[in-house]
Amino acid sequence: MSILPYALVQVLTAMLDLYTFILIARALISWVSPDPYNKIVQFLHQITEPVLAPVRRVIPPIAGMDLSVLVVLLGVQFLRSVLFRF
């Protein structure tokens, strides 16, 4: 019976790791001028924007730099560390 919570934590940790990579890809792509009609760019935007938009409203860009990705990455890593203790 104790293997189920462990398996659930492992699945959630893997999902958080995947989302971390997606956020990093989104940040890297934002440094260039991507084609907005590219399917990969659209996918990255669709999967990250629901999380990044509320953070952007709370923390506006500072000196032209959008720090929302950094804040969300820190939040994901915090969640991961909390789950890893379990």
MODELLER restraints for C-alpha pairs under 7 A, 6 or more apart:
rsr = mdl.restraints
at = mdl.atoms
rsr.add(forms.Gaussian(group=physical.xy_distance, feature=features.Distance(at['CA:9:A'], at['CA:83:A']), mean=6.24, stdev=0.5))
rsr.add(forms.Gaussian(group=physical.xy_distance, feature=features.Distance(at['CA:13:A'], at['CA:80:A']), mean=5.96, stdev=0.5))
rsr.add(forms.Gaussian(group=physical.xy_distance, feature=features.Distance(at['CA:16:A'], at['CA:76:A']), mean=6.45, stdev=0.5))
rsr.add(forms.Gaussian(group=physical.xy_distance, feature=features.Distance(at['CA:16:A'], at['CA:80:A']), mean=6.76, stdev=0.5))
rsr.add(forms.Gaussian(group=physical.xy_distance, feature=features.Distance(at['CA:20:A'], at['CA:73:A']), mean=6.46, stdev=0.5))
rsr.add(forms.Gaussian(group=physical.xy_distance, feature=features.Distance(at['CA:22:A'], at['CA:44:A']), mean=6.78, stdev=0.5))
rsr.add(forms.Gaussian(group=physical.xy_distance, feature=features.Distance(at['CA:23:A'], at['CA:48:A']), mean=6.80, stdev=0.5))
rsr.add(forms.Gaussian(group=physical.xy_distance, feature=features.Distance(at['CA:23:A'], at['CA:69:A']), mean=6.71, stdev=0.5))
rsr.add(forms.Gaussian(group=physical.xy_distance, feature=features.Distance(at['CA:26:A'], at['CA:44:A']), mean=5.98, stdev=0.5))
rsr.add(forms.Gaussian(group=physical.xy_distance, feature=features.Distance(at['CA:27:A'], at['CA:69:A']), mean=6.96, stdev=0.5))
rsr.add(forms.Gaussian(group=physical.xy_distance, feature=features.Distance(at['CA:36:A'], at['CA:42:A']), mean=6.59, stdev=0.5))
rsr.add(forms.Gaussian(group=physical.xy_distance, feature=features.Distance(at['CA:52:A'], at['CA:68:A']), mean=5.87, stdev=0.5))
rsr.add(forms.Gaussian(group=physical.xy_distance, feature=features.Distance(at['CA:52:A'], at['CA:69:A']), mean=6.64, stdev=0.5))
rsr.add(forms.Gaussian(group=physical.xy_distance, feature=features.Distance(at['CA:55:A'], at['CA:68:A']), mean=5.64, stdev=0.5))
rsr.add(forms.Gaussian(group=physical.xy_distance, feature=features.Distance(at['CA:56:A'], at['CA:68:A']), mean=5.56, stdev=0.5))
rsr.add(forms.Gaussian(group=physical.xy_distance, feature=features.Distance(at['CA:61:A'], at['CA:67:A']), mean=6.41, stdev=0.5))
